[in-house]
Amino acid sequence: MRKKPIIALVYDFDGTLSPGNMQEFGFIQAVGQTPEEFWTKSDSIARGQDASNILAYMKLMFDEAKKNNIPLRRKEFKEFGKHIELYEGVREWFRMVNAYGEAHGVKIEHYINSSGLKEIIEGSPIAGEFKHIFAGTFIYDENGEAEWPGIAVDYTAKTQFLFKISKGIFSSRDTKMVNSSIADDKKRIPFSHMIYFGDGDTDIPCMKIVKMFGGYAIAVFDPNNSRKHASSQKLLRQGRVKFITPAVYTKDSRTFRIVCTIIDRIKADNDLEFLARYQ
């Protein structure tokens, strides 16, 4: 029996599905700071030490939590995740896309590829929608409290996760299987069956790789932020993405129309390849 093609929708999180950084929906307030204060401190650490911005914010979270006697356990992170704001239509989005895929003979899978924290995303209202969440994590001690960064997801790691999604690897630690040579027609999800959603410059490497290998890159922007709209237009002019769209995920949105049309095209291309192979 012929298998249904799998189409992967891969999302950045902050600024893509949510209008802010996930730390801004509970954690930063809990340590008595404003987002501006927290991110200024984090940037100062990175600049002063010539360090990774990702490791800098993870260290700052650890230090500020300790200073304010706030335990950082998986339970607390998930609690912060419950308060994450989402763009319009996000909660219903996955059901709609899955149903469209099912009706048109393809299987839809959703993935997160984020420089944020996996534990916070796991507490969000949409955590159960994803096949896998690739994101940063902490290492926990015997009491279940965070004591050290476990995974820091920078731009390079995000591109590596795309290859893991393609090959069906769900271990962040793996460095062997992801580098093994697999023919394109043997990959679980070829890049041509990927749709990548991002919101800005930090997503450019992933957008470029997906687009370069025949997939589809979409830049979304906050419909209430003219600066974000301008950034998306710049990505389009530079050829980084194929489409830009407001971060609205309702059934009557441009985002949904774009994705449905891409699904139709991937399915048609897959059918043509099958006919060409067996004649």
C-alpha positions, 0 to 999 in steps of 0.5 A: 500500500502506498504511504501517505507523504508526510509534510512537516510544519516547523515553527520558531516560537517567540514572535512566530506563534507568540507575540513576545519572548516566552520569559515575558509571560511570568518569569520576568515578572516573578523576579521583579523586572520588566522585559526591557530590564531583563533583556538589557542585563542579558545583552550586557552579559553577552557583550561583556563576556563575548558570550552566546546570547542564549547562554547569557539569558539562561545564566541570567534566569538562573541567577535571578531566580536564585536571588529571588528564592524562586525554584527552577524546576520543570513544574515551575517552568511549565507553570510559566508556560500556561500564561504564554500569549498566542497569536490569533487563531493559533489554538485552532490552527493545528486542527484545521491544518491536520484536517486539510491534510487528511482530506487531501491525502497527506499526513501533517506533523508539527514541530517546534525549533526554538531558542527558547526553553522546552520546559516552558513550551511544554506548559503552553496550551498548544504543547500537545500539538507537536510531534517534537519540540526542539528547544533549550533545556536545563540540567537538573540536580537530584532535587529536580532543580535546574543547575546548569544549561543542558542544551543552548539552541543557537542558529547553528543548532536550529539548522541541525534540528532541521536535518534531524526532522528530515531523518526522523531523529528525535534526540537533541543529543544525537550527533551520529545519525544526523550526520549519516548519509541518507538518500533523499528518497529514503528520508522520512521527510524530505526538505521539499516537504517542509514548511518553515515559519519564522519571524525575523533575522534569527530564522534566516539560516533555517529559512535559507536551508529549507528554501535551498533544498526545495521547501517553503519558508514563510516569514510571519509578522505581528500585524500591529507592528510596522517594524516587524512588517518591514523586516518581513518585506526585507526578507522577501526582497532578499529572497530569504522567504517565498511568502510573508503573512501577518501572524494570524492563524484563523481559517480565513487568514492569508496564512491558512490559504498559503499553507493549504496551497503549498500542501496541494502543490506538495501532494501534486508533486509527490503524485507526479514523482510516483507516476514517473517512477512506476511506468 
